Amino acid sequence: MLSLAALRYRNVLAAHGGPIERIETGEFSVCGRRMFQASAVLRDSLTHRRARTIYGACDGTGTHRSAAIARHMAVSEAMERWAFHATVRSERAAEFGFDVDPSSNGMAAFPGLLRTQARRKAMLEAVERYSLIAWWEGLAEGHLMETDWPGVSAVAINGPFGGVTAVVFARTEWGGYVYGHAAEESLGGACERAVVELARHECVLRAWRLAYAAGQKALPTNLFERRCLFFASEEGYDLFSERLHQGPTGSMARPVVACDRDIPGPWADYATVWRYALRPPTDGYLKEGERYFFW
């Protein structure tokens, strides 16, 4: 993908009149491989922050071997969040499929020359989330396999429009379980992206456990964070493992596309934000409790 981030993000910081309050960058290990992780925070007036205990309050995160690209990725995700919060409860929400799926599923931002670059990323995320929900509901088959990363296993789920979603999982050194998932055209590409998510998951859980043991953190009240904590436990992993070894009880229907277009707004000065919204197979991902594998 041809990125124009160096040009389009040059004045993105609030100090230059842009929407990003600050960007922080540090080193990050992905299964022993040194990378950089960046976090971008929007100005308070541009976002609605949920109460979080495990995950931080940043609006965008990026991980890459290049620190500059990691920062660009974090800013792109923050652009996506800006567009989401400005649109999801607006009068135009239904135009972008938020009446069908009121989450940020199927959203992506990219500072490219062509809008199709953002569309590709949005479509992959929509397929990933749709496939994950369908698999957990028993409507799609998952193929269990080992990956090239020691101790990391994966479930491969064929997407409804081609491509594949990989759900990776591993037991940590501190005894809990961590997960990651991503979609790509190839299984190898999906696993590589999913392992980055797994490493992030392990990092935030490890930090939360240490802070909780020291009395500095409370148990999470946010539903998605409660799910994250539950599936890190032995009981949660047992439930996940039970699903791993069950065949599908139904079939994945070809999803209805509720939106396939860019979301116009002030963020377009920096990046194209695209929404590729699919009508979910069920609403359990939003309404079920902590024993539902989706966060």
Phi and psi in degrees as GROMACS dihedral restraints (atoms count N, CA, C in turn):
[ dihedral_restraints ]
;  ai    aj    ak    al  type     phi  dphi    fc
    3     4     5     6     1   -87.3    20    10
    4     5     6     7     1   110.7    20    10
    6     7     8     9     1   -98.5    20    10
    7     8     9    10     1   137.5    20    10
    9    10    11    12     1  -108.5    20    10
   10    11    12    13     1    25.9    20    10
   12    13    14    15     1   -59.4    20    10
   13    14    15    16     1   -40.8    20    10
   15    16    17    18     1   -59.1    20    10
   16    17    18    19     1   -31.8    20    10
   18    19    20    21     1   -86.5    20    10
   19    20    21    22     1   -50.5    20    10
   21    22    23    24     1   -75.1    20    10
   22    23    24    25     1   -23.3    20    10
   24    25    26    27     1  -100.7    20    10
   25    26    27    28     1    11.4    20    10
   27    28    29    30     1   -66.2    20    10
   28    29    30    31     1   -29.2    20    10
   30    31    32    33     1  -117.9    20    10
   31    32    33    34     1    33.5    20    10
   33    34    35    36     1   -78.1    20    10
   34    35    36    37     1   -19.3    20    10
   36    37    38    39     1   -75.4    20    10
   37    38    39    40     1   148.7    20    10
   39    40    41    42     1   -58.7    20    10
   40    41    42    43     1   -31.4    20    10
   42    43    44    45     1   -61.5    20    10
   43    44    45    46     1   -21.7    20    10
   45    46    47    48     1  -108.2    20    10
   46    47    48    49     1    14.5    20    10
   48    49    50    51     1    89.7    20    10
   49    50    51    52     1     8.2    20    10
   51    52    53    54     1   -90.6    20    10
   52    53    54    55     1  -179.5    20    10
   54    55    56    57     1   -86.1    20    10
   55    56    57    58     1   -13.6    20    10
   57    58    59    60     1   -92.8    20    10
   58    59    60    61     1   121.3    20    10
   60    61    62    63     1   -70.7    20    10
   61    62    63    64     1   -44.2    20    10
   63    64    65    66     1  -162.2    20    10
   64    65    66    67     1   159.4    20    10
   66    67    68    69     1  -130.1    20    10
   67    68    69    70     1   131.0    20    10
   69    70    71    72     1  -120.3    20    10
   70    71    72    73     1   140.2    20    10
   72    73    74    75     1  -132.4    20    10
   73    74    75    76     1   139.2    20    10
   75    76    77    78     1  -149.6    20    10
   76    77    78    79     1   168.7    20    10
   78    79    80    81     1   -76.3    20    10
   79    80    81    82     1   152.6    20    10
   81    82    83    84     1  -149.1    20    10
   82    83    84    85     1   137.6    20    10
   84    85    86    87     1  -104.1    20    10
   85    86    87    88     1   126.5    20    10
   87    88    89    90     1  -114.2    20    10
   88    89    90    91     1    98.6    20    10
   90    91    92    93     1    50.9    20    10
   91    92    93    94     1    46.6    20    10
   93    94    95    96     1    87.1    20    10
   94    95    96    97     1    -5.7    20    10
   96    97    98    99     1   -98.0    20    10
   97    98    99   100     1   126.6    20    10
   99   100   101   102     1   -73.7    20    10
  100   101   102   103     1   126.4    20    10
  102   103   104   105     1  -139.5    20    10
  103   104   105   106     1   179.9    20    10
  105   106   107   108     1  -116.7    20    10
  106   107   108   109     1   143.0    20    10
  108   109   110   111     1  -122.5    20    10
  109   110   111   112     1   131.7    20    10
  111   112   113   114     1  -119.5    20    10
  112   113   114   115     1   148.1    20    10
  114   115   116   117     1  -127.6    20    10
  115   116   117   118     1   133.3    20    10
  117   118   119   120     1  -117.1    20    10
  118   119   120   121     1   137.7    20    10
  120   121   122   123     1  -120.1    20    10
  121   122   123   124     1   125.3    20    10
  123   124   125   126     1   -74.5    20    10
  124   125   126   127     1   158.5    20    10
  126   127   128   129     1   -59.6    20    10
  127   128   129   130     1   144.1    20    10
  129   130   131   132     1   -55.8    20    10
  130   131   132   133     1   -32.9    20    10
  132   133   134   135     1   -71.9    20    10
  133   134   135   136     1   -10.0    20    10
  135   136   137   138     1  -104.7    20    10
  136   137   138   139     1     0.6    20    10
  138   139   140   141     1  -144.2    20    10
  139   140   141   142     1   161.7    20    10
  141   142   143   144     1  -118.5    20    10
  142   143   144   145     1   107.9    20    10
  144   145   146   147     1   -86.7    20    10
  145   146   147   148     1   126.7    20    10
  147   148   149   150     1   -80.3    20    10
  148   149   150   151     1   150.9    20    10
  150   151   152   153     1   -68.1    20    10
  151   152   153   154     1   120.1    20    10
  153   154   155   156     1  -127.9    20    10
  154   155   156   157     1   142.3    20    10
  156   157   158   159     1  -112.9    20    10
  157   158   159   160     1   -38.0    20    10
  159   160   161   162     1   -92.4    20    10
  160   161   162   163     1   -52.0    20    10
  162   163   164   165     1   -86.3    20    10
  163   164   165   166     1   151.2    20    10
  165   166   167   168     1   -73.6    20    10
  166   167   168   169     1  -179.4    20    10
  168   169   170   171     1   -96.6    20    10
  169   170   171   172     1    13.4    20    10
  171   172   173   174     1   -72.6    20    10
  172   173   174   175     1   160.6    20    10
  174   175   176   177     1  -102.6    20    10
  175   176   177   178     1   -12.3    20    10
  177   178   179   180     1  -154.3    20    10
  178   179   180   181     1   142.8    20    10
  180   181   182   183     1  -133.0    20    10
  181   182   183   184     1   142.0    20    10
  183   184   185   186     1  -139.9    20    10
  184   185   186   187     1   141.2    20    10
  186   187   188   189     1  -130.6    20    10
  187   188   189   190     1   129.9    20    10
  189   190   191   192     1  -162.9    20    10
  190   191   192   193     1   162.6    20    10
  192   193   194   195     1   -67.9    20    10
  193   194   195   196     1   -24.3    20    10
  195   196   197   198     1  -100.2    20    10
  196   197   198   199     1   128.7    20    10
  198   199   200   201     1   -63.2    20    10
  199   200   201   202     1   -37.8    20    10
  201   202   203   204     1   -64.9    20    10
  202   203   204   205     1   -43.6    20    10
  204   205   206   207     1   -67.7    20    10
  205   206   207   208     1   -37.1    20    10
  207   208   209   210     1   -59.5    20    10
  208   209   210   211     1   -41.5    20    10
  210   211   212   213     1   -65.7    20    10
  211   212   213   214     1   -41.7    20    10
  213   214   215   216     1   -62.9    20    10
  214   215   216   217     1   -39.9    20    10
  216   217   218   219     1   -63.9    20    10
  217   218   219   220     1   -41.0    20    10
  219   220   221   222     1   -63.7    20    10
  220   221   222   223     1   -42.0    20    10
  222   223   224   225     1   -65.1    20    10
  223   224   225   226     1   -40.6    20    10
  225   226   227   228     1   -60.4    20    10
  226   227   228   229     1   -43.6    20    10
  228   229   230   231     1   -66.1    20    10
  229   230   231   232     1   -35.5    20    10
  231   232   233   234     1   -65.6    20    10
  232   233   234   235     1   -36.3    20    10
  234   235   236   237     1   -60.2    20    10
  235   236   237   238     1   -42.4    20    10
  237   238   239   240     1   -59.4    20    10
  238   239   240   241     1   -44.5    20    10
  240   241   242   243     1   -66.2    20    10
  241   242   243   244     1   -38.5    20    10
  243   244   245   246     1   -59.0    20    10
  244   245   246   247     1   -49.0    20    10
  246   247   248   249     1   -63.2    20    10
  247   248   249   250     1   -39.2    20    10
  249   250   251   252     1   -62.1    20    10
  250   251   252   253     1   -52.2    20    10
  252   253   254   255     1   -65.7    20    10
  253   254   255   256     1   -30.7    20    10
  255   256   257   258     1   -77.4    20    10
  256   257   258   259     1   -19.5    20    10
  258   259   260   261     1  -111.5    20    10
  259   260   261   262     1   -32.7    20    10
  261   262   263   264     1   -61.1    20    10
  262   263   264   265     1   -30.5    20    10
  264   265   266   267     1  -112.1    20    10
  265   266   267   268     1    15.5    20    10
  267   268   269   270     1   -86.5    20    10
  268   269   270   271     1   173.8    20    10
  270   271   272   273     1   -66.8    20    10
  271   272   273   274     1   -19.4    20    10
  273   274   275   276     1   -98.2    20    10
  274   275   276   277     1     9.8    20    10
  276   277   278   279     1   -54.2    20    10
  277   278   279   280     1   -42.8    20    10
  279   280   281   282     1   -65.8    20    10
  280   281   282   283     1   -26.4    20    10
  282   283   284   285     1   -62.1    20    10
  283   284   285   286     1   -26.2    20    10
  285   286   287   288     1  -112.1    20    10
  286   287   288   289     1    19.3    20    10
  288   289   290   291     1    78.8    20    10
  289   290   291   292     1    12.8    20    10
  291   292   293   294     1   -77.9    20    10
  292   293   294   295     1   -12.6    20    10
  294   295   296   297     1   -75.3    20    10
  295   296   297   298     1   -25.0    20    10
  297   298   299   300     1   -89.7    20    10
  298   299   300   301     1   -41.8    20    10
  300   301   302   303     1  -140.1    20    10
  301   302   303   304     1   101.5    20    10
  303   304   305   306     1   -82.0    20    10
  304   305   306   307     1    18.3    20    10
  306   307   308   309     1  -103.6    20    10
  307   308   309   310     1  -177.3    20    10
  309   310   311   312     1   -90.0    20    10
  310   311   312   313     1    11.6    20    10
  312   313   314   315     1   -53.5    20    10
  313   314   315   316     1   137.4    20    10
  315   316   317   318     1    74.7    20    10
  316   317   318   319     1    22.8    20    10
  318   319   320   321     1  -111.7    20    10
  319   320   321   322     1   143.5    20    10
  321   322   323   324     1  -155.8    20    10
  322   323   324   325     1   149.7    20    10
  324   325   326   327     1  -125.3    20    10
  325   326   327   328     1   142.6    20    10
  327   328   329   330     1  -151.6    20    10
  328   329   330   331     1   132.4    20    10
  330   331   332   333     1   -89.8    20    10
  331   332   333   334     1    57.2    20    10
  333   334   335   336     1   -99.8    20    10
  334   335   336   337     1   176.2    20    10
  336   337   338   339     1   -74.5    20    10
  337   338   339   340     1   -34.8    20    10
  339   340   341   342     1  -113.0    20    10
  340   341   342   343     1   140.3    20    10
  342   343   344   345     1   -68.1    20    10
  343   344   345   346     1   -22.5    20    10
  345   346   347   348     1   -64.0    20    10
  346   347   348   349     1   -20.5    20    10
  348   349   350   351     1   -67.3    20    10
  349   350   351   352     1   -41.9    20    10
  351   352   353   354     1   -68.3    20    10
  352   353   354   355     1   -37.2    20    10
  354   355   356   357     1   -61.7    20    10
  355   356   357   358     1   -42.5    20    10
  357   358   359   360     1   -59.3    20    10
  358   359   360   361     1   -44.6    20    10
  360   361   362   363     1   -65.4    20    10
  361   362   363   364     1   -40.6    20    10
  363   364   365   366     1   -65.1    20    10
  364   365   366   367     1   -41.2    20    10
  366   367   368   369     1   -64.0    20    10
  367   368   369   370     1   -42.4    20    10
  369   370   371   372     1   -62.4    20    10
  370   371   372   373     1   -41.3    20    10
  372   373   374   375     1   -66.8    20    10
  373   374   375   376     1   -39.4    20    10
  375   376   377   378     1   -62.5    20    10
  376   377   378   379     1   -42.9    20    10
  378   379   380   381     1   -64.7    20    10
  379   380   381   382     1   -41.0    20    10
  381   382   383   384     1   -58.3    20    10
  382   383   384   385     1   -50.6    20    10
  384   385   386   387     1   -68.0    20    10
  385   386   387   388     1   -40.1    20    10
  387   388   389   390     1   -62.8    20    10
  388   389   390   391     1   -45.0    20    10
  390   391   392   393     1   -65.6    20    10
  391   392   393   394     1   -39.5    20    10
  393   394   395   396     1   -63.7    20    10
  394   395   396   397     1   -45.7    20    10
  396   397   398   399     1   -62.7    20    10
  397   398   399   400     1   -45.3    20    10
  399   400   401   402     1   -61.9    20    10
  400   401   402   403     1   -41.1    20    10
  402   403   404   405     1   -65.0    20    10
  403   404   405   406     1   -45.9    20    10
  405   406   407   408     1   -64.2    20    10
  406   407   408   409     1   -31.9    20    10
  408   409   410   411     1   -82.8    20    10
  409   410   411   412     1     0.1    20    10
  411   412   413   414     1    80.5    20    10
  412   413   414   415     1    21.0    20    10
  414   415   416   417     1  -105.0    20    10
  415   416   417   418     1     4.3    20    10
  417   418   419   420     1  -147.3    20    10
  418   419   420   421     1   148.8    20    10
  420   421   422   423     1   -90.6    20    10
  421   422   423   424     1   138.3    20    10
  423   424   425   426     1  -115.2    20    10
  424   425   426   427     1   136.0    20    10
  426   427   428   429     1  -105.0    20    10
  427   428   429   430     1   115.1    20    10
  429   430   431   432     1   -76.5    20    10
  430   431   432   433     1   136.5    20    10
  432   433   434   435     1  -155.8    20    10
  433   434   435   436     1   164.1    20    10
  435   436   437   438     1   -94.2    20    10
  436   437   438   439     1   154.3    20    10
  438   439   440   441     1  -108.1    20    10
  439   440   441   442     1   179.5    20    10
  441   442   443   444     1   -77.3    20    10
  442   443   444   445     1    -8.1    20    10
  444   445   446   447     1   -94.5    20    10
  445   446   447   448     1   123.9    20    10
  447   448   449   450     1   -55.8    20    10
  448   449   450   451     1   130.9    20    10
  450   451   452   453     1    79.6    20    10
  451   452   453   454     1     0.7    20    10
  453   454   455   456     1  -108.9    20    10
  454   455   456   457     1   121.7    20    10
  456   457   458   459     1  -105.9    20    10
  457   458   459   460     1   167.7    20    10
  459   460   461   462     1  -145.0    20    10
  460   461   462   463     1   152.9    20    10
  462   463   464   465     1  -113.7    20    10
  463   464   465   466     1   124.7    20    10
  465   466   467   468     1  -102.1    20    10
  466   467   468   469     1   126.3    20    10
  468   469   470   471     1  -121.9    20    10
  469   470   471   472     1   119.8    20    10
  471   472   473   474     1   -68.4    20    10
  472   473   474   475     1   133.9    20    10
  474   475   476   477     1   -78.3    20    10
  475   476   477   478     1   161.3    20    10
  477   478   479   480     1   -72.2    20    10
  478   479   480   481     1   -19.6    20    10
  480   481   482   483     1  -117.5    20    10
  481   482   483   484     1    22.7    20    10
  483   484   485   486     1    96.2    20    10
  484   485   486   487     1   179.9    20    10
  486   487   488   489     1    72.5    20    10
  487   488   489   490     1  -174.7    20    10
  489   490   491   492     1  -149.4    20    10
  490   491   492   493     1   144.2    20    10
  492   493   494   495     1  -104.6    20    10
  493   494   495   496     1   130.6    20    10
  495   496   497   498     1  -109.7    20    10
  496   497   498   499     1   128.8    20    10
  498   499   500   501     1  -110.1    20    10
  499   500   501   502     1   111.3    20    10
  501   502   503   504     1  -103.3    20    10
  502   503   504   505     1   152.7    20    10
  504   505   506   507     1  -153.9    20    10
  505   506   507   508     1   155.6    20    10
  507   508   509   510     1  -160.2    20    10
  508   509   510   511     1   156.4    20    10
  510   511   512   513     1   -91.0    20    10
  511   512   513   514     1   136.4    20    10
  513   514   515   516     1   -88.7    20    10
  514   515   516   517     1   168.8    20    10
  516   517   518   519     1   -65.4    20    10
  517   518   519   520     1   -27.3    20    10
  519   520   521   522     1   -91.2    20    10
  520   521   522   523     1     6.0    20    10
  522   523   524   525     1   100.0    20    10
  523   524   525   526     1    -8.4    20    10
  525   526   527   528     1   -91.5    20    10
  526   527   528   529     1  -176.0    20    10
  528   529   530   531     1  -122.3    20    10
  529   530   531   532     1   142.5    20    10
  531   532   533   534     1  -131.1    20    10
  532   533   534   535     1   158.0    20    10
  534   535   536   537     1  -140.9    20    10
  535   536   537   538     1   162.1    20    10
  537   538   539   540     1  -157.5    20    10
  538   539   540   541     1   152.8    20    10
  540   541   542   543     1  -148.1    20    10
  541   542   543   544     1   150.0    20    10
  543   544   545   546     1  -162.9    20    10
  544   545   546   547     1   159.8    20    10
  546   547   548   549     1  -121.0    20    10
  547   548   549   550     1   144.3    20    10
  549   550   551   552     1  -152.5    20    10
  550   551   552   553     1   173.7    20    10
  552   553   554   555     1   -67.7    20    10
  553   554   555   556     1   -30.7    20    10
  555   556   557   558     1  -117.2    20    10
  556   557   558   559     1   154.4    20    10
  558   559   560   561     1   -64.2    20    10
  559   560   561   562     1   -40.8    20    10
  561   562   563   564     1   -60.4    20    10
  562   563   564   565     1   -42.8    20    10
  564   565   566   567     1   -65.6    20    10
  565   566   567   568     1   -39.4    20    10
  567   568   569   570     1   -65.5    20    10
  568   569   570   571     1   -42.2    20    10
  570   571   572   573     1   -64.0    20    10
  571   572   573   574     1   -41.0    20    10
  573   574   575   576     1   -62.2    20    10
  574   575   576   577     1   -43.9    20    10
  576   577   578   579     1   -68.6    20    10
  577   578   579   580     1   -38.1    20    10
  579   580   581   582     1   -66.9    20    10
  580   581   582   583     1   -35.0    20    10
  582   583   584   585     1   -65.5    20    10
  583   584   585   586     1   -34.2    20    10
  585   586   587   588     1   -61.9    20    10
  586   587   588   589     1   -43.3    20    10
  588   589   590   591     1   -64.0    20    10
  589   590   591   592     1   -39.1    20    10
  591   592   593   594     1   -60.9    20    10
  592   593   594   595     1   -43.8    20    10
  594   595   596   597     1   -64.0    20    10
  595   596   597   598     1   -40.0    20    10
  597   598   599   600     1   -62.5    20    10
  598   599   600   601     1   -43.3    20    10
  600   601   602   603     1   -58.9    20    10
  601   602   603   604     1   -45.7    20    10
  603   604   605   606     1   -63.4    20    10
  604   605   606   607     1   -39.7    20    10
  606   607   608   609     1   -63.8    20    10
  607   608   609   610     1   -47.6    20    10
  609   610   611   612     1   -71.1    20    10
  610   611   612   613     1   -36.0    20    10
  612   613   614   615     1   -67.3    20    10
  613   614   615   616     1   -41.6    20    10
  615   616   617   618     1   -62.2    20    10
  616   617   618   619     1   -43.9    20    10
  618   619   620   621     1   -64.3    20    10
  619   620   621   622     1   -41.4    20    10
  621   622   623   624     1   -64.6    20    10
  622   623   624   625     1   -42.2    20    10
  624   625   626   627     1   -60.2    20    10
  625   626   627   628     1   -43.4    20    10
  627   628   629   630     1   -64.8    20    10
  628   629   630   631     1   -42.9    20    10
  630   631   632   633     1   -67.9    20    10
  631   632   633   634     1   -37.9    20    10
  633   634   635   636     1   -66.3    20    10
  634   635   636   637     1   -41.9    20    10
  636   637   638   639     1   -63.0    20    10
  637   638   639   640     1   -30.0    20    10
  639   640   641   642     1   -88.2    20    10
  640   641   642   643     1     2.5    20    10
  642   643   644   645     1    78.2    20    10
  643   644   645   646     1    15.6    20    10
  645   646   647   648     1   -97.3    20    10
  646   647   648   649     1   -10.3    20    10
  648   649   650   651     1  -133.0    20    10
  649   650   651   652     1   149.4    20    10
  651   652   653   654     1  -101.4    20    10
  652   653   654   655     1   170.9    20    10
  654   655   656   657     1   -67.1    20    10
  655   656   657   658     1   144.3    20    10
  657   658   659   660     1   -70.8    20    10
  658   659   660   661     1   147.8    20    10
  660   661   662   663     1  -107.4    20    10
  661   662   663   664     1   -21.0    20    10
  663   664   665   666     1   -65.3    20    10
  664   665   666   667     1   131.9    20    10
  666   667   668   669     1   -57.7    20    10
  667   668   669   670     1   -47.1    20    10
  669   670   671   672     1   -65.0    20    10
  670   671   672   673     1   -35.9    20    10
  672   673   674   675     1   -70.8    20    10
  673   674   675   676     1   -34.7    20    10
  675   676   677   678     1   -65.2    20    10
  676   677   678   679     1   -37.6    20    10
  678   679   680   681     1   -64.4    20    10
  679   680   681   682     1   -44.9    20    10
  681   682   683   684     1   -55.1    20    10
  682   683   684   685     1   -44.7    20    10
  684   685   686   687     1   -71.1    20    10
  685   686   687   688     1   -39.8    20    10
  687   688   689   690     1   -63.1    20    10
  688   689   690   691     1   -46.6    20    10
  690   691   692   693     1   -75.2    20    10
  691   692   693   694     1    -9.9    20    10
  693   694   695   696     1   -77.9    20    10
  694   695   696   697     1   -16.3    20    10
  696   697   698   699     1   -85.4    20    10
  697   698   699   700     1   167.3    20    10
  699   700   701   702     1   -60.6    20    10
  700   701   702   703     1   -42.3    20    10
  702   703   704   705     1   -62.7    20    10
  703   704   705   706     1   -42.6    20    10
  705   706   707   708     1   -65.6    20    10
  706   707   708   709     1   -42.3    20    10
  708   709   710   711     1   -65.6    20    10
  709   710   711   712     1   -36.4    20    10
  711   712   713   714     1   -61.1    20    10
  712   713   714   715     1   -40.6    20    10
  714   715   716   717     1   -66.8    20    10
  715   716   717   718     1   -42.2    20    10
  717   718   719   720     1   -62.1    20    10
  718   719   720   721     1   -44.4    20    10
  720   721   722   723     1   -64.5    20    10
  721   722   723   724     1   -35.8    20    10
  723   724   725   726     1   -61.6    20    10
  724   725   726   727     1   -42.1    20    10
  726   727   728   729     1   -67.3    20    10
  727   728   729   730     1   -34.9    20    10
  729   730   731   732     1   -55.9    20    10
  730   731   732   733     1   -37.9    20    10
  732   733   734   735     1  -100.8    20    10
  733   734   735   736     1    11.1    20    10
  735   736   737   738     1  -103.4    20    10
  736   737   738   739     1   137.8    20    10
  738   739   740   741     1   -77.8    20    10
  739   740   741   742     1   167.2    20    10
  741   742   743   744     1   -67.3    20    10
  742   743   744   745     1   146.3    20    10
  744   745   746   747     1  -101.3    20    10
  745   746   747   748     1    -4.5    20    10
  747   748   749   750     1  -151.4    20    10
  748   749   750   751     1  -161.1    20    10
  750   751   752   753     1  -131.2    20    10
  751   752   753   754     1   152.3    20    10
  753   754   755   756     1   -78.7    20    10
  754   755   756   757     1   116.8    20    10
  756   757   758   759     1   -74.4    20    10
  757   758   759   760     1   151.3    20    10
  759   760   761   762     1   -66.8    20    10
  760   761   762   763     1   121.5    20    10
  762   763   764   765     1   -71.2    20    10
  763   764   765   766     1   153.7    20    10
  765   766   767   768     1   -86.6    20    10
  766   767   768   769     1   127.6    20    10
  768   769   770   771     1   -84.5    20    10
  769   770   771   772     1   114.6    20    10
  771   772   773   774     1   -90.6    20    10
  772   773   774   775     1   -22.3    20    10
  774   775   776   777     1  -157.7    20    10
  775   776   777   778     1   138.4    20    10
  777   778   779   780     1  -149.6    20    10
  778   779   780   781     1    78.1    20    10
  780   781   782   783     1  -163.6    20    10
  781   782   783   784     1   166.8    20    10
  783   784   785   786     1   -80.0    20    10
  784   785   786   787     1   156.0    20    10
  786   787   788   789     1  -104.5    20    10
  787   788   789   790     1   110.7    20    10
  789   790   791   792     1   -73.8    20    10
  790   791   792   793     1   152.3    20    10
  792   793   794   795     1   163.0    20    10
  793   794   795   796     1  -179.1    20    10
  795   796   797   798     1   -63.2    20    10
  796   797   798   799     1   -22.9    20    10
  798   799   800   801     1   -63.9    20    10
  799   800   801   802     1   -21.2    20    10
  801   802   803   804     1   -65.8    20    10
  802   803   804   805     1   -14.4    20    10
  804   805   806   807     1   -67.2    20    10
  805   806   807   808     1   -19.2    20    10
  807   808   809   810     1  -114.4    20    10
  808   809   810   811     1   -37.1    20    10
  810   811   812   813     1  -158.6    20    10
  811   812   813   814     1   157.0    20    10
  813   814   815   816     1   -81.1    20    10
  814   815   816   817     1   127.2    20    10
  816   817   818   819     1  -108.3    20    10
  817   818   819   820     1   123.0    20    10
  819   820   821   822     1  -116.7    20    10
  820   821   822   823     1   144.9    20    10
  822   823   824   825     1  -120.1    20    10
  823   824   825   826     1   120.7    20    10
  825   826   827   828     1  -118.1    20    10
  826   827   828   829     1    93.2    20    10
  828   829   830   831     1   -99.4    20    10
  829   830   831   832     1   127.8    20    10
  831   832   833   834     1  -108.8    20    10
  832   833   834   835     1   140.7    20    10
  834   835   836   837     1   -67.9    20    10
  835   836   837   838     1   117.3    20    10
  837   838   839   840     1   -62.8    20    10
  838   839   840   841     1   150.8    20    10
  840   841   842   843     1   -64.9    20    10
  841   842   843   844     1   -28.3    20    10
  843   844   845   846     1  -150.5    20    10
  844   845   846   847     1   171.4    20    10
  846   847   848   849     1  -103.1    20    10
  847   848   849   850     1    15.6    20    10
  849   850   851   852     1   -61.3    20    10
  850   851   852   853     1   -29.2    20    10
  852   853   854   855     1   -64.0    20    10
  853   854   855   856     1   -22.5    20    10
  855   856   857   858     1  -101.7    20    10
  856   857   858   859     1   -30.7    20    10
  858   859   860   861     1  -104.7    20    10
  859   860   861   862     1   -21.6    20    10
  861   862   863   864     1   -77.0    20    10
  862   863   864   865     1   169.5    20    10
  864   865   866   867     1   -85.2    20    10
  865   866   867   868     1  -153.4    20    10
  867   868   869   870     1   -73.8    20    10
  868   869   870   871     1   -11.6    20    10
  870   871   872   873     1   -88.7    20    10
  871   872   873   874     1    14.6    20    10
  873   874   875   876     1  -103.9    20    10
  874   875   876   877     1   126.1    20    10
  876   877   878   879     1   -81.8    20    10
  877   878   879   880     1    82.1    20    10
  879   880   881   882     1  -166.7    20    10
  880   881   882   883     1   120.7    20    10
